[in-house]
Amino acid sequence: MNCRDQVKLTLEEYEEIRRESTHFAVRPGHENGEVESAVWSTDRFIVVEKEVAEVLLEATDPRS
């Protein structure tokens, strides 16, 4: 997928999502079921959990 659309988040939304190192925000319709699953959503974005590289994501998260 070669999409350059941005997801606009407040700082509070971003911090809430990234509290989990495997969670990311994507635009609706941009989920990739092969590597992530939807956790929750709003009308503006979907929070997905990356299932690949979970150990690496957790180990390199500066919030850890």
Secondary structure, 3 states (H helix, E strand, C coil): CCCCCCCCCCHHHHHHHHCCCCEEEECCCCCCCCCEEEEEECCCCEEEEECCCHHHHHHCCCCC
